Amino acid sequence: MDIHTFIRQSLHLNGMPVKEADLPYIQHVYHTIQQAQLPLQAQPDLNEEVPMTIVDPELIRHD
């Protein structure tokens, strides 16, 4: 399915008007969201990892 057709159908199903001039912008936003999700697909359990914190001893004050 063509991305513009997908966007038109999605907007129509959600009761939103379709403005042809907005389709390239919506496509760009959709593509950006897909790109942002790629690392999550590569490591889906990333949120279960315990973060490691490294503290530089010189930054700790000893008052």
C-alpha positions as CSV (number, residue, x, y, z in Angstrom):
1,M,0.0,0.0,0.0
2,D,1.2,3.5,-0.9
3,I,2.1,5.6,2.2
4,H,-0.1,8.5,1.0
5,T,-3.0,6.0,0.7
6,F,-2.3,4.7,4.2
7,I,-2.2,8.2,5.6
8,R,-5.5,9.2,3.8
9,Q,-7.3,6.0,5.1
10,S,-6.0,6.5,8.7
11,L,-7.1,10.1,8.7
12,H,-10.5,9.2,7.3
13,L,-11.0,6.3,9.8
14,N,-10.3,8.8,12.6
15,G,-12.8,11.3,11.3
16,M,-10.2,13.9,10.3
17,P,-10.2,15.9,7.1
18,V,-7.6,15.0,4.5
19,K,-5.6,18.0,3.2
20,E,-3.3,17.0,0.4
21,A,-0.8,19.7,1.2
22,D,-0.3,18.1,4.7
23,L,0.5,14.6,3.4
24,P,4.3,15.2,2.9
25,Y,4.6,16.6,6.4
26,I,2.6,13.7,7.9
27,Q,4.7,11.3,6.0
28,H,7.9,12.9,7.3
29,V,6.6,12.7,10.9
30,Y,5.6,9.1,10.4
31,H,9.0,8.2,9.0
32,T,10.8,10.0,11.9
33,I,8.7,8.0,14.4
34,Q,9.6,4.7,12.6
35,Q,13.3,5.6,12.6
36,A,13.2,6.4,16.3
37,Q,11.6,3.0,17.1
38,L,14.4,1.0,15.3
39,P,16.7,0.8,18.3
40,L,13.8,-0.5,20.4
41,Q,13.2,-3.3,17.9
42,A,16.9,-4.2,18.0
43,Q,16.8,-4.4,21.9
44,P,13.2,-4.7,23.0
45,D,14.2,-5.5,26.6
46,L,16.4,-2.4,27.0
47,N,14.0,-0.9,29.6
48,E,14.7,-3.9,31.9
49,E,18.5,-3.2,32.0
50,V,19.8,-1.6,35.2
51,P,21.7,1.6,34.2
52,M,25.3,1.9,35.2
53,T,26.5,5.1,36.8
54,I,30.1,6.1,36.9
55,V,31.1,8.9,39.2
56,D,34.3,10.9,38.8
57,P,35.8,11.0,42.4
58,E,37.1,14.5,41.7
59,L,33.6,15.8,41.4
60,I,32.6,14.7,44.9
61,R,33.0,17.3,47.5
62,H,34.4,16.4,50.9
63,D,33.4,19.4,53.0
